[in-house]
Amino acid sequence: GYSGVLEVFGGQLRSTITCLECSNTSVTFDPFLDLSLPIPGGVAGLPGGGQCTLVDCLEAFAADEVLDAADAYYCDHCQARRPASKQL
């Protein structure tokens, strides 16, 4: 059924993982009701008296991430764990 909470606060995160060996991509969608945003650089270490904007936090949350070592991505095309990039 219809939920006003989902309508207002719900969404989907699109995650794209690209194998750095063969460029194969995987796209997934994950539902969410809230986002835990990082504070970039830690509040105390920010210039300007420790202030950051919501946009700064959203950019840090959505920054590209490299998956390697223990977090390596299992590539279906390579049939092995490979370094990969992850984009939201």
Biopython code that builds the backbone (N, CA, C, O; Angstrom):
import numpy as np
from Bio.PDB.StructureBuilder import StructureBuilder

atoms = [
    (1, "GLY", "N", (0.805, -1.186, 0.000)),
    (1, "GLY", "CA", (0.000, 0.000, 0.000)),
    (1, "GLY", "C", (0.849, 1.250, 0.000)),
    (1, "GLY", "O", (2.079, 1.207, 0.000)),
    (2, "TYR", "N", (0.148, 2.353, -0.001)),
    (2, "TYR", "CA", (0.775, 3.671, -0.022)),
    (2, "TYR", "C", (1.304, 4.040, 1.351)),
    (2, "TYR", "O", (0.635, 3.798, 2.355)),
    (3, "SER", "N", (2.465, 4.608, 1.410)),
    (3, "SER", "CA", (3.036, 5.088, 2.659)),
    (3, "SER", "C", (3.574, 6.496, 2.447)),
    (3, "SER", "O", (4.466, 6.714, 1.628)),
    (4, "GLY", "N", (3.024, 7.447, 3.192)),
    (4, "GLY", "CA", (3.501, 8.825, 3.107)),
    (4, "GLY", "C", (4.946, 8.958, 3.536)),
    (4, "GLY", "O", (5.673, 9.799, 3.008)),
    (5, "VAL", "N", (5.377, 8.133, 4.496)),
    (5, "VAL", "CA", (6.770, 8.170, 4.956)),
    (5, "VAL", "C", (7.703, 7.780, 3.808)),
    (5, "VAL", "O", (8.706, 8.449, 3.562)),
    (6, "LEU", "N", (7.366, 6.696, 3.111)),
    (6, "LEU", "CA", (8.198, 6.283, 1.976)),
    (6, "LEU", "C", (8.192, 7.333, 0.879)),
    (6, "LEU", "O", (9.223, 7.590, 0.256)),
    (7, "GLU", "N", (7.042, 7.939, 0.641)),
    (7, "GLU", "CA", (6.928, 8.963, -0.399)),
    (7, "GLU", "C", (7.836, 10.157, -0.113)),
    (7, "GLU", "O", (8.463, 10.697, -1.024)),
    (8, "VAL", "N", (7.905, 10.569, 1.160)),
    (8, "VAL", "CA", (8.680, 11.752, 1.526)),
    (8, "VAL", "C", (10.155, 11.435, 1.758)),
    (8, "VAL", "O", (11.026, 12.161, 1.279)),
    (9, "PHE", "N", (10.444, 10.349, 2.493)),
    (9, "PHE", "CA", (11.806, 10.081, 2.928)),
    (9, "PHE", "C", (12.506, 8.965, 2.163)),
    (9, "PHE", "O", (13.729, 8.842, 2.242)),
    (10, "GLY", "N", (11.769, 8.161, 1.436)),
    (10, "GLY", "CA", (12.350, 7.007, 0.761)),
    (10, "GLY", "C", (13.027, 7.363, -0.544)),
    (10, "GLY", "O", (12.745, 8.396, -1.151)),
    (11, "GLY", "N", (13.917, 6.497, -0.962)),
    (11, "GLY", "CA", (14.602, 6.679, -2.234)),
    (11, "GLY", "C", (15.390, 5.428, -2.571)),
    (11, "GLY", "O", (15.314, 4.418, -1.871)),
    (12, "GLN", "N", (16.138, 5.512, -3.641)),
    (12, "GLN", "CA", (17.001, 4.413, -4.066)),
    (12, "GLN", "C", (18.383, 4.962, -4.375)),
    (12, "GLN", "O", (18.531, 6.008, -5.007)),
    (13, "LEU", "N", (19.390, 4.233, -3.915)),
    (13, "LEU", "CA", (20.773, 4.554, -4.269)),
    (13, "LEU", "C", (21.180, 3.670, -5.435)),
    (13, "LEU", "O", (21.016, 2.451, -5.382)),
    (14, "ARG", "N", (21.698, 4.269, -6.468)),
    (14, "ARG", "CA", (22.225, 3.502, -7.601)),
    (14, "ARG", "C", (23.727, 3.380, -7.411)),
    (14, "ARG", "O", (24.431, 4.382, -7.285)),
    (15, "SER", "N", (24.207, 2.158, -7.392)),
    (15, "SER", "CA", (25.623, 1.882, -7.198)),
    (15, "SER", "C", (26.166, 1.216, -8.465)),
    (15, "SER", "O", (25.632, 0.206, -8.923)),
    (16, "THR", "N", (27.225, 1.788, -9.020)),
    (16, "THR", "CA", (27.863, 1.225, -10.211)),
    (16, "THR", "C", (29.278, 0.809, -9.847)),
    (16, "THR", "O", (30.084, 1.631, -9.411)),
    (17, "ILE", "N", (29.575, -0.473, -10.029)),
    (17, "ILE", "CA", (30.917, -0.993, -9.769)),
    (17, "ILE", "C", (31.540, -1.371, -11.104)),
    (17, "ILE", "O", (30.937, -2.093, -11.898)),
    (18, "THR", "N", (32.752, -0.878, -11.344)),
    (18, "THR", "CA", (33.463, -1.146, -12.592)),
    (18, "THR", "C", (34.769, -1.865, -12.285)),
    (18, "THR", "O", (35.601, -1.362, -11.531)),
    (19, "CYS", "N", (34.943, -3.046, -12.872)),
    (19, "CYS", "CA", (36.177, -3.801, -12.716)),
    (19, "CYS", "C", (37.309, -3.019, -13.380)),
    (19, "CYS", "O", (37.181, -2.595, -14.528)),
    (20, "LEU", "N", (38.412, -2.829, -12.664)),
    (20, "LEU", "CA", (39.541, -2.078, -13.215)),
    (20, "LEU", "C", (40.412, -2.914, -14.142)),
    (20, "LEU", "O", (41.319, -2.384, -14.784)),
    (21, "GLU", "N", (40.145, -4.217, -14.218)),
    (21, "GLU", "CA", (40.898, -5.097, -15.123)),
    (21, "GLU", "C", (40.227, -5.195, -16.496)),
    (21, "GLU", "O", (40.893, -5.057, -17.522)),
    (22, "CYS", "N", (38.903, -5.433, -16.515)),
    (22, "CYS", "CA", (38.219, -5.685, -17.793)),
    (22, "CYS", "C", (37.148, -4.646, -18.133)),
    (22, "CYS", "O", (36.557, -4.707, -19.211)),
    (23, "SER", "N", (36.890, -3.694, -17.231)),
    (23, "SER", "CA", (35.889, -2.633, -17.396)),
    (23, "SER", "C", (34.445, -3.127, -17.373)),
    (23, "SER", "O", (33.534, -2.378, -17.727)),
    (24, "ASN", "N", (34.222, -4.370, -16.964)),
    (24, "ASN", "CA", (32.856, -4.870, -16.805)),
    (24, "ASN", "C", (32.174, -4.066, -15.693)),
    (24, "ASN", "O", (32.804, -3.743, -14.686)),
    (25, "THR", "N", (30.892, -3.743, -15.875)),
    (25, "THR", "CA", (30.178, -2.969, -14.866)),
    (25, "THR", "C", (28.993, -3.743, -14.306)),
    (25, "THR", "O", (28.383, -4.573, -14.980)),
    (26, "SER", "N", (28.694, -3.440, -13.055)),
    (26, "SER", "CA", (27.536, -3.998, -12.363)),
    (26, "SER", "C", (26.774, -2.831, -11.751)),
    (26, "SER", "O", (27.366, -1.996, -11.068)),
    (27, "VAL", "N", (25.464, -2.765, -11.989)),
    (27, "VAL", "CA", (24.634, -1.691, -11.452)),
    (27, "VAL", "C", (23.589, -2.303, -10.528)),
    (27, "VAL", "O", (22.878, -3.232, -10.909)),
    (28, "THR", "N", (23.502, -1.775, -9.310)),
    (28, "THR", "CA", (22.489, -2.230, -8.360)),
    (28, "THR", "C", (21.741, -1.027, -7.795)),
    (28, "THR", "O", (22.260, 0.089, -7.778)),
    (29, "PHE", "N", (20.529, -1.267, -7.339)),
    (29, "PHE", "CA", (19.704, -0.241, -6.708)),
    (29, "PHE", "C", (19.344, -0.721, -5.311)),
    (29, "PHE", "O", (18.840, -1.831, -5.140)),
    (30, "ASP", "N", (19.605, 0.123, -4.307)),
    (30, "ASP", "CA", (19.315, -0.215, -2.920)),
    (30, "ASP", "C", (18.356, 0.816, -2.337)),
    (30, "ASP", "O", (18.633, 2.015, -2.387)),
    (31, "PRO", "N", (17.225, 0.362, -1.782)),
    (31, "PRO", "CA", (16.289, 1.308, -1.175)),
    (31, "PRO", "C", (16.848, 1.872, 0.128)),
    (31, "PRO", "O", (17.630, 1.213, 0.813)),
    (32, "PHE", "N", (16.438, 3.108, 0.469)),
    (32, "PHE", "CA", (16.851, 3.706, 1.739)),
    (32, "PHE", "C", (15.741, 4.590, 2.290)),
    (32, "PHE", "O", (14.901, 5.092, 1.542)),
    (33, "LEU", "N", (15.748, 4.771, 3.595)),
    (33, "LEU", "CA", (14.868, 5.724, 4.269)),
    (33, "LEU", "C", (15.667, 6.850, 4.913)),
    (33, "LEU", "O", (15.117, 7.905, 5.226)),
    (34, "ASP", "N", (16.963, 6.627, 5.110)),
    (34, "ASP", "CA", (17.828, 7.669, 5.632)),
    (34, "ASP", "C", (19.241, 7.440, 5.124)),
    (34, "ASP", "O", (19.586, 6.342, 4.688)),
    (35, "LEU", "N", (20.042, 8.471, 5.185)),
    (35, "LEU", "CA", (21.448, 8.382, 4.774)),
    (35, "LEU", "C", (22.321, 8.837, 5.937)),
    (35, "LEU", "O", (22.042, 9.860, 6.562)),
    (36, "SER", "N", (23.356, 8.094, 6.224)),
    (36, "SER", "CA", (24.346, 8.506, 7.222)),
    (36, "SER", "C", (25.469, 9.216, 6.485)),
    (36, "SER", "O", (26.304, 8.575, 5.847)),
    (37, "LEU", "N", (25.488, 10.525, 6.571)),
    (37, "LEU", "CA", (26.465, 11.318, 5.825)),
    (37, "LEU", "C", (27.728, 11.533, 6.642)),
    (37, "LEU", "O", (27.655, 11.835, 7.833)),
    (38, "PRO", "N", (28.890, 11.378, 6.007)),
    (38, "PRO", "CA", (30.154, 11.661, 6.703)),
    (38, "PRO", "C", (30.367, 13.168, 6.822)),
    (38, "PRO", "O", (29.854, 13.946, 6.018)),
    (39, "ILE", "N", (31.120, 13.559, 7.821)),
    (39, "ILE", "CA", (31.567, 14.945, 7.958)),
    (39, "ILE", "C", (32.974, 14.981, 7.362)),
    (39, "ILE", "O", (33.904, 14.444, 7.965)),
    (40, "PRO", "N", (33.151, 15.600, 6.195)),
    (40, "PRO", "CA", (34.456, 15.547, 5.525)),
    (40, "PRO", "C", (35.567, 16.174, 6.354)),
    (40, "PRO", "O", (35.433, 17.291, 6.853)),
    (41, "GLY", "N", (36.666, 15.439, 6.495)),
    (41, "GLY", "CA", (37.851, 15.945, 7.180)),
    (41, "GLY", "C", (37.709, 16.055, 8.684)),
    (41, "GLY", "O", (38.644, 16.498, 9.352)),
    (42, "GLY", "N", (36.591, 15.673, 9.229)),
    (42, "GLY", "CA", (36.359, 15.849, 10.665)),
    (42, "GLY", "C", (36.115, 17.309, 10.961)),
    (42, "GLY", "O", (36.870, 18.161, 10.491)),
    (43, "VAL", "N", (35.112, 17.620, 11.704)),
    (43, "VAL", "CA", (34.698, 19.006, 11.943)),
    (43, "VAL", "C", (35.848, 19.862, 12.468)),
    (43, "VAL", "O", (36.037, 20.984, 12.000)),
    (44, "ALA", "N", (36.612, 19.358, 13.422)),
    (44, "ALA", "CA", (37.671, 20.165, 14.024)),
    (44, "ALA", "C", (38.766, 20.518, 13.031)),
    (44, "ALA", "O", (39.434, 21.540, 13.189)),
    (45, "GLY", "N", (38.967, 19.675, 11.990)),
    (45, "GLY", "CA", (40.042, 19.912, 11.047)),
    (45, "GLY", "C", (39.661, 20.760, 9.846)),
    (45, "GLY", "O", (40.496, 21.004, 8.974)),
    (46, "LEU", "N", (38.415, 21.211, 9.785)),
    (46, "LEU", "CA", (37.989, 21.996, 8.629)),
    (46, "LEU", "C", (38.416, 23.451, 8.753)),
    (46, "LEU", "O", (38.393, 24.028, 9.840)),
    (47, "PRO", "N", (38.810, 24.039, 7.617)),
    (47, "PRO", "CA", (39.114, 25.474, 7.649)),
    (47, "PRO", "C", (37.832, 26.266, 7.901)),
    (47, "PRO", "O", (36.738, 25.758, 7.657)),
    (48, "GLY", "N", (37.951, 27.483, 8.377)),
    (48, "GLY", "CA", (36.774, 28.317, 8.599)),
    (48, "GLY", "C", (36.052, 28.002, 9.895)),
    (48, "GLY", "O", (34.842, 28.204, 9.988)),
    (49, "GLY", "N", (36.762, 27.516, 10.891)),
    (49, "GLY", "CA", (36.149, 27.279, 12.192)),
    (49, "GLY", "C", (35.380, 25.979, 12.297)),
    (49, "GLY", "O", (34.516, 25.850, 13.164)),
    (50, "GLY", "N", (35.665, 25.012, 11.441)),
    (50, "GLY", "CA", (35.029, 23.709, 11.563)),
    (50, "GLY", "C", (33.638, 23.637, 10.979)),
    (50, "GLY", "O", (32.833, 22.824, 11.433)),
    (51, "GLN", "N", (33.320, 24.453, 9.992)),
    (51, "GLN", "CA", (31.999, 24.430, 9.388)),
    (51, "GLN", "C", (32.050, 23.727, 8.042)),
    (51, "GLN", "O", (33.019, 23.857, 7.295)),
    (52, "CYS", "N", (30.994, 22.980, 7.745)),
    (52, "CYS", "CA", (30.854, 22.409, 6.404)),
    (52, "CYS", "C", (29.385, 22.491, 6.029)),
    (52, "CYS", "O", (28.523, 22.649, 6.894)),
    (53, "THR", "N", (29.104, 22.383, 4.745)),
    (53, "THR", "CA", (27.727, 22.488, 4.273)),
    (53, "THR", "C", (27.152, 21.097, 4.014)),
    (53, "THR", "O", (27.878, 20.104, 3.969)),
    (54, "LEU", "N", (25.860, 21.052, 3.848)),
    (54, "LEU", "CA", (25.194, 19.802, 3.490)),
    (54, "LEU", "C", (25.738, 19.288, 2.160)),
    (54, "LEU", "O", (25.895, 18.081, 1.977)),
    (55, "VAL", "N", (26.021, 20.190, 1.242)),
    (55, "VAL", "CA", (26.580, 19.794, -0.054)),
    (55, "VAL", "C", (27.943, 19.132, 0.135)),
    (55, "VAL", "O", (28.239, 18.141, -0.533)),
    (56, "ASP", "N", (28.779, 19.660, 1.032)),
    (56, "ASP", "CA", (30.078, 19.037, 1.324)),
    (56, "ASP", "C", (29.884, 17.594, 1.798)),
    (56, "ASP", "O", (30.595, 16.688, 1.366)),
    (57, "CYS", "N", (28.921, 17.397, 2.683)),
    (57, "CYS", "CA", (28.647, 16.056, 3.223)),
    (57, "CYS", "C", (28.130, 15.114, 2.142)),
    (57, "CYS", "O", (28.542, 13.956, 2.081)),
    (58, "LEU", "N", (27.229, 15.602, 1.286)),
    (58, "LEU", "CA", (26.696, 14.771, 0.198)),
    (58, "LEU", "C", (27.786, 14.411, -0.808)),
    (58, "LEU", "O", (27.818, 13.287, -1.308)),
    (59, "GLU", "N", (28.677, 15.354, -1.108)),
    (59, "GLU", "CA", (29.784, 15.065, -2.027)),
    (59, "GLU", "C", (30.724, 14.018, -1.443)),
    (59, "GLU", "O", (31.203, 13.148, -2.170)),
    (60, "ALA", "N", (30.996, 14.088, -0.145)),
    (60, "ALA", "CA", (31.848, 13.084, 0.503)),
    (60, "ALA", "C", (31.171, 11.714, 0.486)),
    (60, "ALA", "O", (31.832, 10.696, 0.285)),
    (61, "PHE", "N", (29.856, 11.688, 0.696)),
    (61, "PHE", "CA", (29.101, 10.435, 0.691)),
    (61, "PHE", "C", (29.150, 9.771, -0.689)),
    (61, "PHE", "O", (29.290, 8.553, -0.796)),
    (62, "ALA", "N", (29.034, 10.588, -1.740)),
    (62, "ALA", "CA", (28.945, 10.055, -3.100)),
    (62, "ALA", "C", (30.294, 9.981, -3.817)),
    (62, "ALA", "O", (30.336, 9.657, -5.004)),
    (63, "ALA", "N", (31.389, 10.274, -3.126)),
    (63, "ALA", "CA", (32.718, 10.245, -3.754)),
    (63, "ALA", "C", (33.043, 8.830, -4.253)),
    (63, "ALA", "O", (32.672, 7.837, -3.628)),
    (64, "ASP", "N", (33.738, 8.763, -5.380)),
    (64, "ASP", "CA", (34.165, 7.477, -5.914)),
    (64, "ASP", "C", (35.025, 6.754, -4.887)),
    (64, "ASP", "O", (35.778, 7.370, -4.132)),
    (65, "GLU", "N", (34.896, 5.445, -4.880)),
    (65, "GLU", "CA", (35.625, 4.611, -3.923)),
    (65, "GLU", "C", (36.353, 3.514, -4.695)),
    (65, "GLU", "O", (35.806, 2.963, -5.650)),
    (66, "VAL", "N", (37.575, 3.195, -4.291)),
    (66, "VAL", "CA", (38.318, 2.094, -4.902)),
    (66, "VAL", "C", (38.185, 0.874, -4.005)),
    (66, "VAL", "O", (38.462, 0.938, -2.807)),
    (67, "LEU", "N", (37.760, -0.229, -4.590)),
    (67, "LEU", "CA", (37.637, -1.491, -3.862)),
    (67, "LEU", "C", (38.826, -2.359, -4.227)),
    (67, "LEU", "O", (38.988, -2.745, -5.385)),
    (68, "ASP", "N", (39.658, -2.667, -3.241)),
    (68, "ASP", "CA", (40.809, -3.530, -3.488)),
    (68, "ASP", "C", (41.173, -4.272, -2.212)),
    (68, "ASP", "O", (40.516, -4.114, -1.183)),
    (69, "ALA", "N", (42.203, -5.067, -2.285)),
    (69, "ALA", "CA", (42.676, -5.870, -1.144)),
    (69, "ALA", "C", (41.507, -6.647, -0.538)),
    (69, "ALA", "O", (40.864, -7.437, -1.229)),
    (70, "ALA", "N", (41.231, -6.429, 0.738)),
    (70, "ALA", "CA", (40.167, -7.179, 1.415)),
    (70, "ALA", "C", (38.778, -6.841, 0.868)),
    (70, "ALA", "O", (37.856, -7.649, 0.983)),
    (71, "ASP", "N", (38.622, -5.652, 0.275)),
    (71, "ASP", "CA", (37.332, -5.232, -0.272)),
    (71, "ASP", "C", (37.221, -5.459, -1.777)),
    (71, "ASP", "O", (36.305, -4.934, -2.410)),
    (72, "ALA", "N", (38.134, -6.231, -2.359)),
    (72, "ALA", "CA", (38.141, -6.439, -3.810)),
    (72, "ALA", "C", (36.795, -6.987, -4.273)),
    (72, "ALA", "O", (36.126, -7.731, -3.557)),
    (73, "TYR", "N", (36.425, -6.605, -5.468)),
    (73, "TYR", "CA", (35.146, -6.968, -6.082)),
    (73, "TYR", "C", (35.289, -8.287, -6.835)),
    (73, "TYR", "O", (36.279, -8.500, -7.534)),
    (74, "TYR", "N", (34.294, -9.179, -6.692)),
    (74, "TYR", "CA", (34.303, -10.408, -7.477)),
    (74, "TYR", "C", (33.676, -10.097, -8.832)),
    (74, "TYR", "O", (32.471, -9.863, -8.923)),
    (75, "CYS", "N", (34.484, -10.096, -9.869)),
    (75, "CYS", "CA", (34.032, -9.781, -11.226)),
    (75, "CYS", "C", (33.509, -11.050, -11.891)),
    (75, "CYS", "O", (34.227, -12.044, -11.998)),
    (76, "ASP", "N", (32.252, -11.010, -12.338)),
    (76, "ASP", "CA", (31.653, -12.160, -13.023)),
    (76, "ASP", "C", (32.354, -12.449, -14.349)),
    (76, "ASP", "O", (32.458, -13.602, -14.767)),
    (77, "HIS", "N", (32.832, -11.396, -15.001)),
    (77, "HIS", "CA", (33.500, -11.585, -16.292)),
    (77, "HIS", "C", (34.877, -12.220, -16.122)),
    (77, "HIS", "O", (35.227, -13.145, -16.855)),
    (78, "CYS", "N", (35.660, -11.731, -15.160)),
    (78, "CYS", "CA", (37.006, -12.261, -14.906)),
    (78, "CYS", "C", (36.968, -13.566, -14.106)),
    (78, "CYS", "O", (37.926, -14.339, -14.119)),
    (79, "GLN", "N", (35.847, -13.805, -13.406)),
    (79, "GLN", "CA", (35.711, -14.973, -12.530)),
    (79, "GLN", "C", (36.768, -14.971, -11.425)),
    (79, "GLN", "O", (37.309, -16.016, -11.066)),
    (80, "ALA", "N", (37.055, -13.771, -10.889)),
    (80, "ALA", "CA", (38.054, -13.630, -9.827)),
    (80, "ALA", "C", (37.836, -12.303, -9.107)),
    (80, "ALA", "O", (37.136, -11.421, -9.603)),
    (81, "ARG", "N", (38.443, -12.178, -7.936)),
    (81, "ARG", "CA", (38.415, -10.903, -7.203)),
    (81, "ARG", "C", (39.379, -9.943, -7.877)),
    (81, "ARG", "O", (40.536, -10.275, -8.130)),
    (82, "ARG", "N", (38.886, -8.756, -8.162)),
    (82, "ARG", "CA", (39.667, -7.751, -8.871)),
    (82, "ARG", "C", (39.478, -6.384, -8.217)),
    (82, "ARG", "O", (38.448, -6.139, -7.589)),
    (83, "PRO", "N", (40.460, -5.491, -8.358)),
    (83, "PRO", "CA", (40.251, -4.108, -7.921)),
    (83, "PRO", "C", (39.136, -3.489, -8.776)),
    (83, "PRO", "O", (38.996, -3.811, -9.956)),
    (84, "ALA", "N", (38.358, -2.610, -8.173)),
    (84, "ALA", "CA", (37.237, -2.007, -8.882)),
    (84, "ALA", "C", (36.989, -0.605, -8.344)),
    (84, "ALA", "O", (37.456, -0.251, -7.261)),
    (85, "SER", "N", (36.248, 0.186, -9.111)),
    (85, "SER", "CA", (35.812, 1.490, -8.635)),
    (85, "SER", "C", (34.311, 1.429, -8.393)),
    (85, "SER", "O", (33.575, 0.765, -9.124)),
    (86, "LYS", "N", (33.868, 2.132, -7.354)),
    (86, "LYS", "CA", (32.440, 2.152, -7.000)),
    (86, "LYS", "C", (31.961, 3.590, -7.016)),
    (86, "LYS", "O", (32.559, 4.463, -6.388)),
    (87, "GLN", "N", (30.879, 3.828, -7.736)),
    (87, "GLN", "CA", (30.280, 5.159, -7.818)),
    (87, "GLN", "C", (28.829, 5.086, -7.360)),
    (87, "GLN", "O", (28.117, 4.135, -7.680)),
    (88, "LEU", "N", (28.397, 6.096, -6.608)),
    (88, "LEU", "CA", (26.988, 6.204, -6.221)),
    (88, "LEU", "C", (26.310, 7.226, -7.103)),
    (88, "LEU", "O", (25.115, 7.477, -6.951)),
]
sb = StructureBuilder()
sb.init_structure("model")
sb.init_model(0)
sb.init_chain("A")
sb.init_seg("    ")
for serial, (resi, resn, name, xyz) in enumerate(atoms, 1):
    if name == "N":
        sb.init_residue(resn, " ", resi, " ")
    sb.init_atom(name, np.array(xyz, "f"), 0.0, 1.0, " ", f" {name:<3s}", serial, name[0])
structure = sb.get_structure()
